[in-house]
Structures are given as C-alpha cells and as structure tokens.
C-alpha cells in the first residue's frame, strides 16, 4: 500500500469534482475548490474521520468495498478506479464491472439525469448505484449484503418486498424477474455465481421453482409499471433500459407516465429523504 500516493490521489480527485456533478448545491459560501471531505464521506457511506485519515496517509489499508464506494463517490473512470486499487495494495476488479462496481460511464449518466430517478443494476438484479431521485423513490439498496442484494431473491423470499407494487401486478413482475434471470443464466452458462443464486432461489421459494420450470426467457427492456410509495401514493412510471455491450450492467431510468405521476415525483423531491419502511429496503 502506497499511503502517500494514495492520499495525494484522493485529495486531488476530490478537489477536481464540482459539487453540481454529484447533485450537491454549490452555495455562495463555499471556499473548497471541489468537494468537502464530509461530502465525500456522505457519498461513500463512511465516516469523515476515515476520509481525513486516508487523505493524510494515516489510515489502515482500506477494503475493496470501501475503495469501490470511494470510486463511485469521486466519479473515477475505469482507469482511475484501477489505479486507486493498486495504490491501496489490491488487485482491481475485472474490467467488465463485476464485483459490485458500477461502470464509470453509467455513474456519469446517473449524474446527468438529475431529478429523474435512475439506477445501475447488474445482470443479476443487484443495485450497484442510485441517484438521489431514485433513493427518494425506492429507498437505499446499495448497502444490502448476501442474497438480499438481488432483487429476485427479495421478491420471492420476503413478502414485504412486494408492497411496492399493486397486487394485480405481482404475477407479471414475478414472470419478468424469472424470465430475465433465465436469460442471464443462458448468457453466462456455467457461471457459478448465477447457478448458485438459481439453486438457492429454487430451494427457498416454491413459486420460483415452479416458474423456473416454465423456461420463460426475456431480457429486461422497456416497461411500464405502477409503484406504491408510502408518502406520495400510486405512481405510473415508464421504465427504459440501457445495457452495456457485454450485457453485464444496465441503466434503468424511470419517468412519469402521466401528469399525476409527474406531480407526485415533484412532491417527493420537495419532501426529501426521511425514514423508509422496511418494505422499501
């Protein structure tokens, strides 16, 4: 681990980012050239003290999870992210963006979407990154661990996960999730990560086991869905999907499908972030 080089790299990358690039208002009293340390800490989900120690070369070796969070917070390119890992004494994640790291280009697109809810998903349904608008809409999902980080696993094993959709859409959502996972399993034939998830789902959920046996296949693309939000009510949303060339990650963008949904999304932005119920986590 090269502490001095790591400290200098992190400090310079922090100073190079404009607050507006990460959705933070650039107020008149700001004296820092780029982001403040507390803002990096907030974006990365770590303590301010740890960010300070990293920038002063006094920290212990950061984990790969912390490095991934810093890479997202600082909007590092793929090359810059790999350099960060090397400086910290770790091998960088594979180039195709596995290991829970959203591709840098998709992170930048999240920033550009601003008040439009959007998130980056892996091809197994793990939320890799969200913009603030999506967190307000759906809750924070990037910190989940184990099988709970996969949308399909939560949907088929946790009844509360279905509270976000009206009952009349549950069957369609179940079929779509299974069909999408089936397409991924075919594309990544023999991949232990995929087969392991499928095996655990078949063991945990009779419904999933039955639907998996139907062999429905369908890649997630454009869709229209209804979301039930505990604070602003029912929203009809159009979902557009942009996939990376290798189909390992996708950007999901949610836009209001009618005037009522548009008004409720605007209300949600005004209300801001408060405590979300367990069904949205």
Secondary structure, DSSP 4 states (H G I P E B T S, - for coil): --HHHHHHHHHHHHHHS-GGGGT----TT--SSS--HHHHHHHHTS-HHHHHHHHTT-PPPPPHHHHHHHHHHTT--HHHHHHHHHHTT-PPPPTT-TTT---HHHHHHHHHHTTS-EEEEETTSBEEEE-HHHHHHH---TT--GGGGBHHHHHHH-GGGGGGS-GGGHHHHHHHHHHHHHHHHHHTTT-HHHHHHHHHHHHH-HHHHHHHTTT------SEEEEEEETTTEEEEEEEEEEE-TTSSEEEEEEEESSHHHHHHHHHHHHH---PPPGGG-
